[in-house]
Amino acid sequence: MTKDKIYFDYAATTPVDHEVFEAMKPYFTDIFGNASSIHQFGQEARSAVDNARKISADFFDCKGSEIIFTGGATEANNLALKGILQTLKISGQKQIANPEIIISPIEHHSILDTARALQKEGIVVKYVPVDNFGRIKAGELATLINLNTVLVSVMYANNEIGTIEPIREISNIIAEVKKDAKKSNGIYPLFHTDAVQAVEYLDCNVETLGVDMLTMSAHKIYGPKGVGLLYVKRGTPIARIMDGGAQESGMRAGTTNIASVVGLAKALELIRKQDRSKVMGLRDKLVESVMKQITGVKYNGSKKFRLPNNANFSFEGAEGEGIVVSLDMDGFGASTGSACAAEGLEPSHVLKAIGLSDLDAHASLRLTLGRGTTDEHISKIVTALPPIIDRLRSISGGQAKREFKDKVPDDFGC
Amino acid sequence: MYNDKVIEHFKNPKNFGKIPDADAVGEVGNHRCGDLMALYLKIDKESQVISEVKFETLGCAAAIATSDMIAEMTKGKTIAEAEKIKFQDLVKELGELPSIKVHCADLAVHGIRKAIDNYKKKQTK
């Protein structure tokens, strides 16, 4: 079924690379041991995990003991935030009476919702603002940090608009703050970055980035779903959030998912072989062509600080879910920030944070490219898109220009 | 996600457009929710029969399909009959809607009622 279809949603997930799949295969049926067992069945599995850990550590330029394999990025993000706050509870750190964390308003839900959960427990959550391109205002970060700030978490690159955040700049700011006894006790604030979207394209050397923790996910880089990792710099005060066995240096209980961890490592190895300029060339061609052929289009996000595979548009007078459903009928897989495509009622928090109106946020279309994208795919989608937008605009008529005098009710009246 | 009937009404709606000399207009929805719907009605003064219905909808596939379907369902009915249509009737006519899209049917039904309310107000003036 997917043979004739064309995928433009690589930021959502990627297919498992054949080499990755081949590397994983033996660990389902042949080498099936529990890595915690003493016998050879277990030791064989153990050595596969050790090897995967080494490959991962090489990729991020850290020690193997600093890698915690998790059941995906959501778990890694939960661990990063909750694990840091958990240590405060355990140690009863007197110097931090009212812990605060700082995040950006455009984080993934696994950070936003974790922060909100912590807020319910009394943690103060502050948001460092972003500009209209989605770049955080790093200059304002220093003013938000005080002696109570335990953690700053800012994503490396955004999943919706592809904006790349100034991670090195942020770590420099934090390093400066740490020298100031009025603002820091020297240990805090710690710095975490969610690098899920960045790993495929950007330098993820943790030394260069200057981060204490980093999250990644295998399924965004042609690895399997349900596995990720959290890099935690040696000496970082963090506690586990799930009780059970002593796997992953006691930081992540649960029998190690050998096949997945092997797949994650293989996927990381293959990243280095990718030609990233190809995808950028195709993306630029796509954007240029869409902007030229269709009027009333906004290109959302930054041109300069942007992942090479991301394009995000808003089409006046067309609604995102309608666009995505129409594209799907023509065989294209795409995505939107419209609420109508989500389980919730609100349009994308990212598009709202960068200043888009409700209607523009609802009118958004995200196209993300990947290793399988070809020149022909671009030609096909830029041919398919204009009539779709035209058709939806003829159906919406003058509605996009309608004025609203009444206040919108809390349930949005819908 | 959507059944064939919903897709058909989304893909090939028969009733979209504006009636410039409409006897009644019902505008519903809002920009936050993202679904904006306008229903235009021609109503025969004598018989109170709705002779023509058109819509303009900025919204998702379900919003467009429910707009088109409510137009089909109300055309040829008296305003008293049209007013009685419930969102459940509309969903039933479309076969099914994903649960998060049922509010689109509600929106369309409200659109018709609002148009008829506006018409009645105009008549009593």
Contacts between the chains, C-beta under 8 A, distances in Angstrom:
chain1	res1	chain2	res2	distance
A	317	B	58	6.5
A	318	B	58	7.6
A	319	B	34	6.1
A	319	B	35	7.5
A	319	B	58	5.8
A	319	B	59	5.2
A	319	B	60	5.6
A	319	B	63	7.6
A	320	B	60	8.0
A	321	B	60	3.8
A	321	B	61	6.3
A	322	B	10	7.4
A	322	B	59	6.9
A	322	B	60	5.3
A	322	B	61	5.3
A	322	B	63	7.9
A	322	B	64	6.5
A	325	B	1	7.7
A	325	B	2	7.2
A	325	B	7	7.8
A	325	B	10	6.8
A	325	B	60	7.4
A	325	B	61	4.3
A	326	B	11	8.0
A	326	B	61	7.9
A	329	B	7	7.1
A	329	B	11	6.8
A	338	B	34	5.9
A	338	B	60	7.1
A	339	B	33	7.2
A	339	B	34	5.7
A	340	B	34	5.7
A	340	B	35	7.1
A	340	B	59	7.0
A	340	B	60	3.7
A	340	B	62	7.7
A	340	B	63	7.6
A	340	B	101	8.0
A	341	B	60	7.4
A	343	B	100	6.3
A	345	B	32	8.0
A	345	B	33	6.6
A	346	B	32	7.6
A	347	B	32	7.7
A	347	B	34	6.3
A	357	B	31	7.2
A	358	B	31	4.4
A	358	B	32	4.9
A	358	B	34	6.8
A	359	B	31	5.0
A	359	B	34	7.1
A	359	B	58	7.7
A	362	B	31	7.8
A	362	B	34	3.6
A	394	B	16	7.1
A	395	B	13	6.4
A	395	B	16	4.7
A	395	B	56	7.1
A	395	B	57	6.0
A	395	B	58	7.9
A	395	B	64	5.9
A	396	B	36	7.4
A	396	B	56	6.1
A	396	B	57	6.2
A	396	B	58	3.7
A	396	B	59	7.8
A	397	B	16	7.6
A	397	B	17	7.1
A	397	B	18	5.7
A	397	B	38	7.3
A	397	B	56	3.4
A	398	B	18	7.4
A	398	B	38	7.8
A	398	B	56	6.3
A	399	B	36	4.2
A	399	B	37	7.4
A	399	B	38	6.0
A	399	B	56	5.1
A	399	B	57	6.6
A	399	B	58	4.0
A	400	B	36	7.4
A	400	B	58	5.4
A	402	B	27	6.9
A	402	B	36	5.8
A	402	B	38	7.6
A	404	B	30	6.4
A	404	B	31	6.3
A	408	B	30	4.9
A	408	B	31	7.4
A	408	B	32	5.0
A	408	B	33	7.9
A	412	B	30	6.0
A	412	B	32	5.0
A	412	B	33	3.9
A	413	B	28	7.6
A	413	B	29	7.2
A	413	B	30	5.6
A	413	B	33	6.8
A	414	B	29	6.4
A	414	B	30	7.2
A	414	B	33	4.1
A	414	B	35	6.2
A	414	B	103	4.8
A	414	B	104	7.9
A	414	B	106	7.3
A	414	B	107	5.7
